[in-house]
Amino acid sequence: MSLVVTDTLADERVEFTADGDVTLYVCGLTVSDDPHLGHARLWFHADVLHRWLAHLGYDVRHVENVTDVNEKITARVGERDEWAAERDVAEAFTATTFDAMRGLNLLRAEVYPRVTEHVPEIRDLVETLVEKGYAYESNGSVYFDVTTFEEYGKLSNQDVDELEAQGEPDERSEKRNPSDFALWKAGGVSETAAREHAKHDHGDAVPEGETWDSPWGEGRPGWHVECSAMSTTHLGDTLDIHMGGRDLVFPHHENEIAQSEAATGETFARHWLHVGLLEMEGEKMSSSIGNFWTVPDALEELGVNVIRTFYAGAAYRSEQALTEETIAEAEERWERLSRTYDRAVDALDSVNARAKAEDGELRETVATARDEFAAAMNDDLNLREATAALLELTDAVNRHVDGVDGSGTGDDGPGDAYDYRGLREAVEAFEALGGDVLGLQFETESDGDVELAGELVELILDVREAEREAGNYERADELRDALREVGVEIEDGPDGATYRFE
């Protein structure tokens, strides 16, 4: 089965096709604040798409931009002593963004182009549009005339004659048509915009942001033209996939198509994939609204695996709600996967795993899980069903491990010894599908540091058991809770306490 995706431009599910390398462009973050889980939802789905395409055998050229020129960034100048200029603010939040990406176990893009690096390319693109008659200068600014591009509105399914005005109110007197959009803005950031987005009192010293020279005078790039210039610089005139949040369909992506195709005469992107918004407390997660959870805070509280398992619980194209219930479900799913992986590794590496032991059900379930996982991923990246396939595998692994009596003789059939080959195939499936594709981080207790930690935990468990035998149950509970706080989960069973590292 070939990969099928929901293409916004086609307005239907289509078969994905590419010749050779796949070029993937992701609309990145405007670095005006710490990244939150709403931003990370796009990152996750772009990352899984990248991983799945690589799994299918494609070489993926993945580019994701950093917007480091914006009035929201300029508005924060002076908020801290070290933020003396727009670039200072942008650099600070670019650093936190990259830290968050690494914390979420995202594959690195081929490059993360920044607007400040690509002003020459932006100017060249604007000049081309002016020369071809698609754009015009007005009072030192340059605007794209939407009436000159016959297919304007094809991504968002809108009629150009019915569009509302784009841009700031002070632009309207400069434009031929209310729906024309800015490619180059004369001067710096307006005082109105700087004060509107400020999180502190600027007083009389309102920052204007960085400006650059151009054929039309000193100014700044328009927002939409930046992505067209950066994507084509690094990936060529036609992209295989352009990916972004659903809230960017109009006007941002509509304008990207118009200016790019007007300039090059080529199809800008063969496939458009849009990720639904993350909702919290019934509204879109947003820094401006204030209903957000930053990635660093979420990583500290939940960990990367729970966050990734949470995102895998809903289709990329739909909205997703962040609630206590959806987080609890993600925690339970990751717990099942992680615990079963650990059990499989322990059994596989034990002396009771034998070459001639064979569990037909286990081996068949591994093969079925791989097939079902692939079918789900090719079905428009159905991550929930893909995860369900891995969860079915956990049931088979647990049945196998529970069914072995531990003698390891192998003389009386598979019930006496672990099926080495079947467990190896199961572990490889968890690592290849859950690890390499879904980006989950399975860990084994093979290094010396973990072995030492295990010895210390066992020593504490001995002390805890002594406290229980002495009737000091409160003290025993305190030791259990202390271990849990440092990431060691304890389970009491009929044969004594067992533990696992979270």
C-alpha positions as CSV (number, residue, x, y, z in Angstrom):
1,M,0.0,0.0,0.0
2,S,1.3,3.4,-1.0
3,L,1.4,6.4,1.4
4,V,-1.9,8.4,1.2
5,V,-2.1,11.9,2.7
6,T,-4.8,14.5,3.0
7,D,-3.8,17.3,0.7
8,T,-5.2,20.7,1.5
9,L,-4.8,22.0,-2.1
10,A,-6.5,19.0,-3.7
11,D,-9.1,19.0,-0.9
12,E,-9.0,15.2,-0.7
13,R,-6.8,12.2,0.1
14,V,-4.2,11.7,-2.5
15,E,-1.4,9.2,-3.1
16,F,2.0,10.7,-2.2
17,T,4.5,10.6,-5.0
18,A,8.1,11.8,-5.3
19,D,11.0,11.4,-7.6
20,G,14.1,10.5,-5.7
21,D,14.8,12.7,-2.7
22,V,11.8,14.2,-0.8
23,T,11.9,17.9,-0.1
24,L,10.0,18.8,3.0
25,Y,9.5,22.4,4.1
26,V,8.0,23.2,7.5
27,C,6.8,26.6,8.5
28,G,8.7,27.2,11.7
29,L,8.3,29.4,14.7
30,T,8.4,33.1,15.1
31,V,10.9,33.3,18.0
32,S,9.1,35.9,20.2
33,D,8.5,33.6,23.2
34,D,9.3,30.2,24.7
35,P,7.9,27.4,22.5
36,H,4.8,25.6,23.9
37,L,3.0,22.3,23.2
38,G,0.9,23.9,20.5
39,H,4.0,24.7,18.5
40,A,5.4,21.2,19.3
41,R,2.4,19.4,17.9
42,L,3.4,20.6,14.4
43,W,7.1,19.7,15.1
44,F,6.0,16.2,16.2
45,H,3.9,15.4,13.1
46,A,6.5,16.8,10.8
47,D,9.1,14.7,12.6
48,V,7.0,11.5,12.3
49,L,6.4,12.2,8.6
50,H,10.1,12.6,8.1
51,R,10.8,9.4,10.0
52,W,8.2,7.4,8.0
53,L,9.4,8.6,4.7
54,A,12.9,7.6,5.6
55,H,11.5,4.2,6.7
56,L,9.9,3.8,3.3
57,G,13.4,4.4,1.7
58,Y,13.3,8.0,0.7
59,D,16.1,10.4,1.4
60,V,14.4,13.4,3.1
61,R,15.7,16.9,2.7
62,H,13.9,18.6,5.6
63,V,14.1,22.4,6.0
64,E,12.4,24.4,8.8
65,N,12.7,28.2,9.0
66,V,13.2,30.4,12.0
67,T,11.4,33.8,11.8
68,D,13.7,36.1,13.7
69,V,12.3,39.4,12.2
70,N,8.8,40.3,13.6
71,E,7.1,43.1,15.5
72,K,6.3,40.7,18.4
73,I,10.1,40.2,18.8
74,T,10.8,43.9,18.6
75,A,8.1,44.6,21.2
76,R,10.2,42.7,23.8
77,V,13.3,44.7,23.3
78,G,14.3,46.2,26.7
79,E,12.2,43.7,28.7
80,R,15.5,42.4,30.1
81,D,18.7,44.2,30.4
82,E,20.4,41.9,27.9
83,W,17.7,42.4,25.3
84,A,19.0,45.7,23.8
85,A,18.0,44.9,20.2
86,E,15.7,42.8,18.2
87,R,18.4,40.3,17.4
88,D,19.1,39.8,21.2
89,V,15.5,38.8,21.8
90,A,15.4,36.5,18.7
91,E,18.7,34.8,19.7
92,A,17.5,34.1,23.2
93,F,14.2,32.4,22.0
94,T,15.9,30.7,19.1
95,A,18.2,29.0,21.7
96,T,15.2,27.9,23.8
97,T,13.5,26.6,20.7
98,F,16.4,24.5,19.7
99,D,16.7,23.1,23.2
100,A,13.0,22.2,23.1
101,M,13.4,20.4,19.8
102,R,16.3,18.4,21.1
103,G,14.4,17.6,24.3
104,L,11.5,16.3,22.2
105,N,13.8,13.9,20.3
106,L,13.1,15.5,16.9
107,L,15.3,14.6,14.0
108,R,17.5,17.5,12.9
109,A,16.4,19.3,9.8
110,E,19.0,19.7,7.0
111,V,19.1,23.4,7.9
112,Y,17.1,26.0,9.9
113,P,17.3,29.2,7.8
114,R,16.7,32.5,9.5
115,V,15.2,35.6,7.9
116,T,18.1,37.8,8.9
117,E,20.4,35.5,6.9
118,H,18.2,35.7,3.7
119,V,17.4,39.4,3.2
120,P,19.4,39.5,-0.1
121,E,17.3,36.5,-1.4
122,I,14.1,38.2,-0.2
123,R,15.0,41.5,-2.0
124,D,15.8,39.6,-5.2
125,L,12.4,37.8,-5.0
126,V,10.6,41.1,-4.5
127,E,12.5,42.7,-7.4
128,T,11.5,39.8,-9.7
129,L,7.8,40.2,-8.8
130,V,8.0,44.0,-9.4
131,E,9.7,43.4,-12.8
132,K,7.1,40.8,-13.8
133,G,4.2,43.2,-13.0
134,Y,2.9,41.2,-10.0
135,A,3.9,43.8,-7.4
136,Y,4.2,47.5,-7.1
137,E,5.9,50.1,-5.0
138,S,4.0,52.6,-2.9
139,N,5.6,55.1,-0.5
140,G,8.7,53.0,-0.1
141,S,6.7,49.7,0.5
142,V,6.1,47.0,-2.0
143,Y,2.8,45.1,-2.3
144,F,1.7,42.0,-4.2
145,D,-1.3,42.7,-6.4
146,V,-3.6,39.7,-5.9
147,T,-5.6,40.5,-9.0
148,T,-2.6,39.7,-11.2
149,F,-2.4,36.1,-10.1
150,E,-5.4,34.3,-11.6
151,E,-5.3,31.3,-9.2
152,Y,-5.2,33.4,-6.0
153,G,-7.4,31.7,-3.4
154,K,-7.0,28.2,-4.7
155,L,-5.6,26.8,-1.4
156,S,-8.2,28.4,0.9
157,N,-11.0,28.1,-1.7
158,Q,-11.8,31.8,-1.6
159,D,-12.8,34.2,-4.4
160,V,-10.4,37.1,-4.7
161,D,-13.4,39.5,-5.1
162,E,-14.8,38.5,-1.7
163,L,-11.6,38.7,0.3
164,E,-11.2,41.0,3.3
165,A,-8.4,43.5,3.7
166,Q,-5.0,42.1,4.6
167,G,-2.3,43.9,6.7
168,E,-2.4,46.7,9.1
169,P,-4.9,49.5,8.8
170,D,-2.2,52.1,7.9
171,E,-1.4,50.2,4.7
172,R,-4.8,50.5,3.1
173,S,-4.3,54.0,1.7
174,E,-1.1,52.7,0.0
175,K,-2.6,49.6,-1.7
176,R,-4.4,49.2,-5.0
177,N,-6.7,46.5,-3.5
178,P,-7.6,46.0,0.1
179,S,-6.5,42.3,-0.1
180,D,-3.0,43.1,-1.5
181,F,-0.3,42.1,0.9
182,A,3.1,43.5,1.8
183,L,6.3,42.1,0.4
184,W,8.5,44.9,1.7
185,K,7.6,47.5,4.4
186,A,9.1,50.9,4.5
187,G,10.8,52.0,7.7
188,G,10.8,50.0,11.0
189,V,8.1,48.6,13.2
190,S,5.4,51.1,13.9
191,E,5.0,52.4,17.5
192,T,1.4,51.1,17.5
193,A,2.5,47.6,16.7
194,A,5.4,47.7,19.2
195,R,3.1,48.8,22.0
196,E,0.3,46.4,21.1
197,H,2.6,43.4,21.4
198,A,4.7,44.6,24.3
199,K,4.8,42.7,27.7
200,H,6.3,45.7,29.5
201,D,6.1,49.5,29.4
202,H,8.4,51.0,26.8
203,G,7.9,54.5,27.9
204,D,9.1,57.0,25.3
205,A,11.9,54.6,23.9
206,V,9.8,52.5,21.6
207,P,12.0,50.1,19.5
208,E,11.6,50.1,15.8
209,G,13.5,46.9,15.0
210,E,16.2,46.2,12.5
211,T,16.0,47.6,8.9
212,W,17.8,46.9,5.7
213,D,18.5,48.9,2.5
214,S,16.6,48.1,-0.6
215,P,15.8,49.6,-4.1
216,W,12.7,51.1,-2.5
217,G,14.4,52.6,0.6
218,E,15.2,51.4,4.1
219,G,12.7,48.8,5.4
220,R,11.9,45.3,6.5
221,P,10.7,42.1,4.7
222,G,7.0,41.2,4.7
223,W,6.1,38.1,6.6
224,H,4.8,36.0,3.8
225,V,7.7,36.6,1.3
226,E,10.3,35.3,3.8
227,C,9.2,31.7,3.6
228,S,9.1,31.7,-0.2
229,A,12.7,33.0,-0.3
230,M,14.0,30.7,2.3
231,S,12.3,27.5,1.0
232,T,13.3,28.0,-2.6
233,T,16.9,29.0,-1.7
234,H,17.4,25.6,0.1
235,L,15.0,23.2,-1.7
236,G,14.5,24.6,-5.2
237,D,11.5,26.1,-6.9
238,T,9.1,23.1,-6.3
239,L,8.7,21.4,-3.0
240,D,7.4,17.9,-2.6
241,I,5.7,18.7,0.7
242,H,4.9,22.0,2.4
243,M,3.7,21.5,6.0
244,G,2.4,24.0,8.6
245,G,-0.4,24.7,11.1
246,R,-4.0,24.8,9.9
247,D,-4.2,28.5,11.0
248,L,-1.6,29.4,8.3
249,V,-3.7,28.2,5.3
250,F,-4.9,31.8,4.8
251,P,-3.3,34.2,4.4
252,H,0.2,33.0,4.9
253,H,0.3,29.9,2.7
254,E,-2.1,31.3,0.1
255,N,0.3,34.2,-0.3
256,E,3.3,31.9,-0.5
257,I,1.8,30.1,-3.4
258,A,0.9,33.4,-5.2
259,Q,4.3,35.1,-4.9
260,S,6.4,31.9,-5.5
261,E,4.5,30.7,-8.6
262,A,4.3,34.2,-10.0
263,A,8.1,34.6,-9.6
264,T,9.1,31.1,-10.9
265,G,6.3,30.0,-13.2
266,E,6.5,26.6,-11.5
267,T,4.3,24.7,-9.0
268,F,5.4,25.8,-5.6
269,A,4.4,22.6,-3.7
270,R,3.1,19.3,-4.9
271,H,1.5,18.4,-1.5
272,W,0.1,20.7,1.3
273,L,-0.3,19.1,4.7
274,H,-1.8,21.1,7.5
275,V,-1.8,20.1,11.2
276,G,-4.8,20.9,13.4
277,L,-4.5,23.1,16.4
278,L,-3.9,22.0,20.0
279,E,-6.7,23.1,22.3
280,M,-6.5,23.8,26.0
281,E,-9.4,24.8,28.2
282,G,-11.6,24.8,25.0
283,E,-9.4,27.3,23.1
284,K,-6.5,27.2,20.7
285,M,-3.3,27.1,22.8
286,S,-1.7,30.5,22.3
287,S,0.9,32.7,24.0
288,S,-1.3,35.7,23.4
289,I,-4.3,34.1,25.2
290,G,-2.1,32.8,28.0
291,N,-3.5,29.2,28.0
292,F,-0.2,27.5,27.2
293,W,2.2,24.9,28.6
294,T,5.8,25.5,27.6
295,V,7.8,22.6,26.2
296,P,10.5,22.7,28.9
297,D,7.8,22.6,31.7
298,A,5.9,19.8,30.0
299,L,9.1,17.8,29.5
300,E,10.0,18.2,33.1
301,E,6.6,17.0,34.3
302,L,5.7,14.4,31.7
303,G,8.8,13.4,29.9
304,V,9.4,13.1,26.2
305,N,7.8,9.7,25.8
306,V,4.4,10.6,27.3
307,I,4.3,13.8,25.2
308,R,5.0,12.0,22.0
309,T,2.5,9.2,22.9
310,F,0.0,11.9,23.6
311,Y,0.4,13.5,20.2
312,A,0.1,10.1,18.5
313,G,-3.4,9.8,20.0
314,A,-5.0,12.0,17.3
315,A,-4.8,12.5,13.6
316,Y,-2.5,15.3,12.5
317,R,-5.2,16.9,10.4
318,S,-7.7,17.2,13.3
319,E,-7.8,19.4,16.4
320,Q,-6.5,17.8,19.6
321,A,-7.5,18.6,23.2
322,L,-5.0,18.7,26.0
323,T,-6.8,17.5,29.1
324,E,-6.1,15.5,32.2
325,E,-7.9,12.5,30.6
326,T,-5.9,12.6,27.3
327,I,-2.6,12.9,29.2
328,A,-3.6,10.0,31.5
329,E,-4.4,7.9,28.5
330,A,-0.9,8.7,27.0
331,E,0.8,7.9,30.3
332,E,-1.0,4.5,30.4
333,R,-0.1,3.7,26.7
334,W,3.6,4.6,27.2
335,E,3.7,2.6,30.5
336,R,2.4,-0.5,28.6
337,L,4.9,-0.1,25.8
338,S,7.9,0.7,28.1
339,R,7.2,-2.0,30.6
340,T,6.7,-4.7,28.0
341,Y,9.8,-3.6,26.1
342,D,11.8,-4.0,29.4
343,R,10.3,-7.4,30.0
344,A,11.1,-8.6,26.5
345,V,14.7,-7.4,26.8
346,D,15.1,-9.0,30.2
347,A,13.7,-12.3,28.9
348,L,15.7,-12.1,25.6
349,D,19.0,-11.6,27.5
350,S,18.3,-14.3,30.1
351,V,19.8,-17.8,30.2
352,N,16.3,-19.1,29.7
353,A,16.0,-17.8,26.2
354,R,16.6,-20.8,23.9
355,A,17.2,-21.3,20.2
356,K,14.8,-24.2,19.8
357,A,12.0,-22.7,21.9
358,E,9.2,-21.5,19.7
359,D,6.0,-19.5,20.4
360,G,4.1,-19.5,17.1
361,E,1.5,-17.0,18.4
362,L,4.3,-14.5,19.4
363,R,6.0,-14.7,16.1
364,E,2.8,-14.4,14.2
365,T,1.8,-11.3,16.3
366,V,5.1,-9.6,15.5
367,A,4.5,-10.1,11.8
368,T,0.9,-8.9,12.1
369,A,1.9,-5.9,14.2
370,R,4.4,-4.8,11.5
371,D,1.9,-5.2,8.8
372,E,-0.8,-3.3,10.7
373,F,1.6,-0.6,11.7
374,A,2.6,0.0,8.1
375,A,-1.0,0.0,6.9
376,A,-1.9,2.6,9.5
377,M,1.0,4.8,8.7
378,N,0.3,4.7,5.0
379,D,-3.3,5.5,5.7
380,D,-2.7,9.2,6.1
381,L,-0.3,8.7,9.1
382,N,-2.9,7.1,11.3
383,L,-0.8,7.2,14.4
384,R,-3.5,6.0,16.8
385,E,-3.9,2.8,14.9
386,A,-0.2,2.4,14.5
387,T,0.2,2.7,18.2
388,A,-2.6,0.2,18.7
389,A,-0.7,-2.3,16.6
390,L,2.3,-2.0,19.0
391,L,0.0,-2.4,22.0
392,E,-1.4,-5.6,20.5
393,L,2.2,-6.8,20.4
394,T,2.6,-6.0,24.1
395,D,-0.2,-8.4,24.9
396,A,1.5,-11.2,23.0
397,V,4.9,-10.5,24.6
398,N,3.4,-10.5,28.1
399,R,1.5,-13.7,27.5
400,H,4.7,-15.4,26.3
401,V,6.8,-14.2,29.2
402,D,4.1,-15.0,31.8
403,G,3.7,-18.5,30.2
404,V,7.3,-19.5,30.8
405,D,8.0,-21.4,34.1
406,G,11.6,-20.2,34.3
407,S,13.3,-23.7,34.3
408,G,14.9,-22.9,31.0
409,T,15.4,-26.6,30.1
410,G,13.4,-26.4,26.9
411,D,12.9,-30.2,27.3
412,D,9.1,-30.1,27.7
413,G,8.3,-27.5,25.1
414,P,8.2,-23.7,24.8
415,G,6.6,-23.2,28.2
416,D,9.9,-24.1,29.9
417,A,12.1,-21.6,27.9
418,Y,11.8,-18.2,26.2
419,D,11.5,-18.1,22.5
420,Y,14.8,-16.2,21.7
421,R,14.0,-15.6,18.1
422,G,10.4,-14.5,18.8
423,L,11.5,-12.1,21.5
424,R,14.3,-10.7,19.4
425,E,11.8,-10.0,16.6
426,A,9.5,-8.3,19.1
427,V,12.2,-6.1,20.5
428,E,13.3,-5.1,17.0
429,A,9.8,-4.2,16.2
430,F,9.4,-2.0,19.2
431,E,12.7,-0.3,18.4
432,A,12.1,0.1,14.6
433,L,8.5,1.1,14.8
434,G,8.1,2.7,18.2
435,G,11.6,4.0,18.3
436,D,12.8,4.9,14.8
437,V,9.3,5.9,13.5
438,L,7.3,7.2,16.4
439,G,10.5,8.6,18.1
440,L,9.9,7.0,21.4
441,Q,13.0,6.4,23.6
442,F,13.2,2.9,24.9
443,E,15.9,2.4,27.4
444,T,17.7,-0.7,28.6
445,E,19.6,-1.2,31.8
446,S,22.9,-2.2,30.2
447,D,25.4,0.5,31.2
448,G,27.4,0.5,34.4
449,D,25.7,3.6,35.9
450,V,22.3,2.0,35.6
451,E,23.6,-1.3,37.1
452,L,25.0,0.6,40.1
453,A,21.7,2.5,40.4
454,G,19.9,-0.9,40.4
455,E,22.1,-2.2,43.2
456,L,21.4,0.9,45.3
457,V,17.6,0.5,44.7
458,E,17.8,-3.1,45.8
459,L,19.6,-2.1,48.9
460,I,16.9,0.5,49.7
461,L,14.2,-2.2,49.0
462,D,15.9,-4.5,51.5
463,V,15.7,-1.6,54.1
464,R,12.1,-1.0,53.1
465,E,11.2,-4.7,53.6
466,A,12.9,-4.7,57.0
467,E,10.8,-1.7,58.0
468,R,7.6,-3.5,56.8
469,E,8.5,-6.6,58.8
470,A,9.0,-4.4,61.9
471,G,5.6,-2.9,61.3
472,N,6.9,0.5,60.3
473,Y,4.6,0.8,57.3
474,E,4.7,4.6,57.3
475,R,8.5,4.6,57.0
476,A,8.3,1.9,54.3
477,D,5.8,4.1,52.3
478,E,8.1,7.1,52.6
479,L,11.0,5.0,51.1
480,R,8.7,4.0,48.2
481,D,7.6,7.6,47.6
482,A,11.2,8.8,47.7
483,L,12.2,6.3,45.0
484,R,9.2,7.3,42.9
485,E,10.3,10.9,43.1
486,V,13.6,10.1,41.5
487,G,12.1,7.9,38.8
488,V,11.9,4.5,40.3
489,E,8.5,2.8,40.2
490,I,8.0,0.1,42.9
491,E,5.4,-2.8,42.6
492,D,4.7,-5.1,45.5
493,G,3.8,-8.6,44.6
494,P,3.4,-12.1,46.2
495,D,7.1,-12.8,45.6
496,G,8.3,-9.5,46.9
497,A,8.9,-6.0,45.5
498,T,10.0,-5.3,41.9
499,Y,11.1,-2.0,40.4
500,R,11.6,-0.3,37.1
501,F,13.2,3.0,36.1
502,E,10.7,5.5,34.6
